[in-house]
Amino acid sequence: MVALSMLGTLKRELGMLDKVAAWLLVRVMVNTVPGFAKTTHVADGFSDLIISLYGKDKGDDARSAIGVQALPLNLPVIVEATVEITC
């Protein structure tokens, strides 16, 4: 759901998703309990969708996924992405 929301925002702001030249960096924060060690698995869904849409050349980003004790509004996940845009 987060990836679809982000893609929707990019399309609205850029007019078309073809202007995304590359996904450079993705940071995933997971609202979790102490001892949860599978934050990278939570991030996999986001990365898998981006790679399936953009291919490995454009979609395979540097990524981090960390667990945190709390997120704003008690959200389960927050994703921050840095993308390269073409004119």
N, C-alpha and C positions, 0 to 999 in steps of 0.2 A: 504494500500500500504506500509506503514512503517513497519508493522509486517512482511509482505512477504519479504521485502528487508532485514530485520534483520535476518529472518530465512534463507534466501539465503546466507548471510554472515557467519552465524554460520555453515551452512552445508559445505561451501567452506573451512572454516578454520579448522573445526573438522573432516571433512570427512563424518560424519553422524549425524543426529539430535538426535539419541538415546543417544548420550553422554551428552546431556543436562539433568541433574538430577533434577533441579528445577529452576524456575523463582523466584528470591528472591526479587527484587526491580525494579520497573518501575517508571521513572520520565518523565512526559509529559509536554512540554512547548508549549503553543498554542499562535500563533500570533493573537492578538485580539484587539478589540476596548474597550475603557473604558465602564464599566458597563456590559460586557458580563459575565454571571455567570454560564455558562454551560460547563466549561472546562472538567468536569468529563465525560460529555456525549461524548465529542470528544475522550477521552481516552478509552471509553467503547469498541469501535470496536477492538482496539488492544488487550485488556484484554479478550474479548469474543473469539477471534480467538485462543489465546494462551491456554485458558482453554479448548476449544473444541479439541485442538490437544493433550494437555498434561494431561487433567483432573484436577480436583480441587486440588488434593494432590500435584502435581508438578507445576501447572500453576497459582494457586491463590496466587499472589504476594502482597507485600506491595506496595502501589501505591500513587503517588501524581500527581496532574494535576493543573498547574497554568497558568494563562494568563499573557502574556508579551506584551509590546508595539511594539517590533521589534525582529526579529530573523535574523541571518546571511542569506544573499542572498534572503531576504524577504520570507523565507520558511514559510509555514502555520503551520507546526508542527515539533517539534524535540522530539524524544523519546530516552531516555537513559535507558538501562536495565542491571541489574546485574544478572547473571545466575551461577548456580553451575554446574560444569563440572565433569564427571567421567572419569577415565582413561580407 
